[in-house]
Amino acid sequence: MEKTELIEKINSILAEEFEIDKTIIQPEKPLMETLELDSLDLVDMVVVVENNFGYKMKSDDFAGLVTFADFYDFISSKTGG
């Protein structure tokens, strides 16, 4: 899957899962604040990633994920994209 396709898939999944307008998801925006994630939502994020991309995230994985661009790069690196 090309990176642009991967980004589109990620944006669609996040918008649906966290019930937000997909247009507010921008690469430079902060991931946690934009999605309004709390600790329970992080569990949902782990499940979303595992179910859609086959990678089980660990709590340490979130440490470097500040923006959506960071998240795209992370998923791409874990899925071979």
Contacts in CASP RR format, 6 or more apart in sequence:
PFRMAT RR
TARGET T0000
AUTHOR 0000-0000-0000
METHOD contacts of the structure
MODEL  1
MEKTELIEKINSILAEEFEIDKTIIQPEKPLMETLELDSLDLVDMVVVVE
NNFGYKMKSDDFAGLVTFADFYDFISSKTGG
1 9 0 8 1.000
1 79 0 8 1.000
1 81 0 8 1.000
2 81 0 8 1.000
3 72 0 8 1.000
3 76 0 8 1.000
3 81 0 8 1.000
6 72 0 8 1.000
6 75 0 8 1.000
6 76 0 8 1.000
6 79 0 8 1.000
6 81 0 8 1.000
7 27 0 8 1.000
7 72 0 8 1.000
9 52 0 8 1.000
10 68 0 8 1.000
10 71 0 8 1.000
10 72 0 8 1.000
10 75 0 8 1.000
11 22 0 8 1.000
11 25 0 8 1.000
11 68 0 8 1.000
12 22 0 8 1.000
13 48 0 8 1.000
13 52 0 8 1.000
14 20 0 8 1.000
14 25 0 8 1.000
14 35 0 8 1.000
14 48 0 8 1.000
15 21 0 8 1.000
15 22 0 8 1.000
15 25 0 8 1.000
17 44 0 8 1.000
17 48 0 8 1.000
18 35 0 8 1.000
18 36 0 8 1.000
18 37 0 8 1.000
18 41 0 8 1.000
18 44 0 8 1.000
20 34 0 8 1.000
20 35 0 8 1.000
24 34 0 8 1.000
25 34 0 8 1.000
25 68 0 8 1.000
26 68 0 8 1.000
27 67 0 8 1.000
27 68 0 8 1.000
27 69 0 8 1.000
27 72 0 8 1.000
28 67 0 8 1.000
28 68 0 8 1.000
28 69 0 8 1.000
29 67 0 8 1.000
29 68 0 8 1.000
30 66 0 8 1.000
30 67 0 8 1.000
31 37 0 8 1.000
31 65 0 8 1.000
31 66 0 8 1.000
31 67 0 8 1.000
31 68 0 8 1.000
31 70 0 8 1.000
31 71 0 8 1.000
32 65 0 8 1.000
34 68 0 8 1.000
35 41 0 8 1.000
37 45 0 8 1.000
42 59 0 8 1.000
42 62 0 8 1.000
45 57 0 8 1.000
46 56 0 8 1.000
46 57 0 8 1.000
49 55 0 8 1.000
49 56 0 8 1.000
49 57 0 8 1.000
49 75 0 8 1.000
50 56 0 8 1.000
50 57 0 8 1.000
53 75 0 8 1.000
53 78 0 8 1.000
53 79 0 8 1.000
54 79 0 8 1.000
55 75 0 8 1.000
55 78 0 8 1.000
55 79 0 8 1.000
61 74 0 8 1.000
64 70 0 8 1.000
64 74 0 8 1.000
65 71 0 8 1.000
65 74 0 8 1.000
END
